[in-house]
Amino acid sequence: MESIFSKMTKLCIQHNALNLAQGFPDFDVQPEIVSIANEINKQNYHQYAPAQGLPELRDSISRLIHNYYAVDISPNNILVTSGATEALFSTFMALIEEGDEVMLFDPCYDSYVPAIEKAGGVPIRVPLLAPDFNYDFDSYKEKLSERTKFVVLNNPHNPLGKTLSGEQFQAFKRFVLENNLVIISDEVYEFISFEKHYSVLLDENLRERSVVISSFGKTLHLTGWKMGYLSAPSHLLEKILNIHQFIVFSVHRPSQHIIHEYLKLKEFDVSPKAMFEEKKDIMENALKDKFSLFNSQGTYFQVASYEGLSDMNDVEYCEWLVKEKGIGAIPISVFYEDGLDQKLLRFCFAKKDETLNNAKDLIWKI
């Protein structure tokens, strides 16, 4: 089955449209990364890395976590992965047993459900609804059964750009502890949060029952490198390592050296939030006169409503935008279990200012 991302990207190429659908940057990576890569590639780093990741990179990740969260995670509790998608897949395959129920929140990223089902799990999907997309953790207990073992949290949320508030984070904590759930926390946009980011790493009780997924692809604009990592307590990480070794064994070694050196160079301060705040403003200004906007609290996505502009469903409307107006977006309905159409689109603003300004010209012609 073709993903919506592949479908919309193909349409954008076919119609020479501006692709704000798929979530990848069109600007260059940091020049320091290129310089470090040139030096690393002169070294003899061409054989397998350790399955868990280079010790020096895991140490740098530990220091990165400490810098942002003031939490000490041992390098022994960190696994370098082939992107966040492999981290998620390895985690689901390692921890889920046949018939285990896994709660997740729609609209949900499209790799979750296939991986959960492949592991033998049963997704329990809870919809977040416009206009607020609020969680109501106190009401979710009725959706649980004795087979519900896991909850997947995506914070900041893709595709909604929503983050948990402090109050919601505490409600989530109560929900998890009262129902003895294990958390798979997808935090790949943790350093692109425009509000305070409440990572589960901040809470000792949650840390001991959580796998936290992170992404260098998102943080360092290196999506093509497929470099991610996860942190987990030993009793969970041991199981994940047993799966990881049979999927990829180890991750591209030169890339691990490069990222380690870059993190050191930047003294473990690599958040691109300030840059994306500026791009977010450009995107909002481009869209606000045509669409109703929802506040993007994190990620590099802007959700917009076209209510009142068209009677088409959101998939049809996105296809029309590409073919007739030369701009690509993602329909939100495809991320809901029942294809719920709320006339919502997702635009990616991880683009050069020139690209975003070109998008503005196209949007104004809608």
C-alpha positions, 0 to 999 in steps of 0.5 A, spaced: 500 500 500 502 506 497 503 511 503 500 518 503 507 521 503 509 517 496 503 519 493 503 526 494 510 527 492 509 523 486 504 528 484 508 534 486 513 531 481 508 529 476 505 536 476 512 540 478 508 543 484 512 546 490 512 540 495 510 542 502 507 535 503 513 530 505 517 533 511 524 534 509 528 540 509 530 543 502 536 547 505 543 545 506 546 541 512 550 545 517 557 547 514 561 544 520 558 537 519 560 537 511 567 539 514 567 534 519 565 529 514 570 530 509 575 529 515 572 523 518 572 520 511 579 520 510 580 515 516 579 508 516 572 507 519 569 503 514 567 496 518 562 495 523 560 499 529 558 495 535 551 493 535 549 498 540 552 504 537 559 507 538 561 508 545 563 515 544 557 517 540 552 514 546 556 518 551 555 524 547 548 523 547 548 522 554 551 529 555 546 531 550 540 529 554 543 532 560 544 538 557 537 539 555 533 535 561 538 535 567 537 528 567 543 523 567 542 517 562 547 512 562 550 511 555 549 503 557 542 505 556 542 508 549 541 505 543 543 508 536 538 506 531 537 506 523 533 512 524 527 513 528 522 508 524 527 502 526 527 504 533 520 504 533 519 497 529 525 494 534 521 496 540 514 494 538 517 487 535 521 486 542 516 488 547 509 486 544 506 479 545 501 476 541 494 480 543 497 485 547 493 492 546 497 498 545 493 505 546 495 510 541 492 517 539 489 519 532 491 522 527 497 517 528 504 517 524 503 512 519 508 507 521 505 505 528 499 501 526 503 496 521 509 495 526 504 494 532 500 489 528 506 485 525 508 484 532 502 481 534 499 487 538 492 490 537 492 498 536 487 501 541 486 508 537 483 514 540 481 520 536 484 527 538 479 532 535 479 539 532 479 545 534 483 543 540 485 536 539 485 535 547 487 529 550 482 527 556 486 522 560 481 521 565 476 518 560 481 513 557 480 508 562 474 505 560 478 504 553 483 499 557 482 492 558 487 487 562 490 486 555 492 493 555 500 493 556 502 499 552 501 507 550 504 510 544 505 518 546 508 522 540 510 529 543 511 534 539 505 531 535 506 529 528 502 531 524 498 536 529 504 540 531 501 539 538 505 539 545 503 536 552 502 542 557 504 541 564 497 539 566 496 534 561 503 531 562 501 530 569 494 527 567 498 523 562 503 520 568 497 519 573 494 515 567 500 511 566 502 509 573 494 507 575 494 503 569 501 500 569 502 501 562 509 501 558 510 508 554 513 508 547 514 516 547 516 518 540 520 525 541 523 526 535 521 533 534 523 534 542 528 540 540 523 543 535 518 545 540 516 552 541 513 551 548 516 547 554 517 540 552 515 535 557 519 529 555 518 523 559 525 523 561 524 528 566 520 524 571 523 518 574 517 514 575 516 514 567 523 513 565 523 506 568 517 504 564 519 508 558 522 507 551 524 514 548 525 515 541 529 521 538 532 523 531 538 526 529 535 526 522 530 531 525 534 535 529 540 536 525 536 536 518 540 529 516 533 525 514 537 522 508 542 519 513 537 515 517 540 516 524 536 515 530 537 513 537 533 511 543 534 510 551 530 505 555 531 502 562 536 496 562 530 491 562 527 494 556 533 495 552 536 488 553 529 486 549 530 491 544 537 490 542 535 482 541 531 485 535 535 490 533 541 486 532 537 481 527 534 487 523 540 492 522 546 489 527 549 496 527 548 503 524 553 506 519 559 507 522 562 514 519 555 517 520 556 516 528 563 519 528 561 525 524 555 526 529 559 525 535 564 530 533 559 535 531 555 534 538 562 536 541 563 542 537 557 545 539 558 543 546 551 539 546 547 545 544 544 543 537 536 545 538 534 548 531 528 551 534 530 559 533 531 558 526 524 554 525 520 559 529 522 564 523 520 559 518 513 558 522 512 565 522 513 566 514 508 559 513 503 562 518 503 569 514 503 565 507 497 561 510 493 566 514 489 570 509 486 563 506 486 558 511 484 557 518 490 556 522 491 551 528 497 553 533 503 549 531 507 548 538 512 544 535 515 540 529 516 543 523 508 542 520 503 547 520 495 544 520 490 549 517 483 548 515 480 549 508 473 549 511 468 554 507 473 554 501 471 547 498 466 541 499 471 536 497 474 531 502 481 533 504 484 527 500 481 530 494 482 537 496 490 536 496 490 533 489 486 539 487 492 543 490 497 540 487 494 539 480 491 546 479 495 551 484 502 547 484 502 546 491 503 540 495 500 538 502 498 532 506 491 531 508 490 529 515 484 524 515 489 519 512 492 518 519 485 517 523 483 510 524 476 511 520 479 516 515 475 522 519 475 528 515 475 535 518 477 539 512 484 539 515 491 539 511 498 539 514 504 544 510 511 543 512 515 549 513 522 546 513 524 549 507 528 555 505 525 562 506 525 562 498 521 556 498 516 559 503 515 565 499 514 562 493 509 558 497 506 564 499 505 567 492 501 560 490 497 560 496 495 567 495 492 565 488 487 560 491 
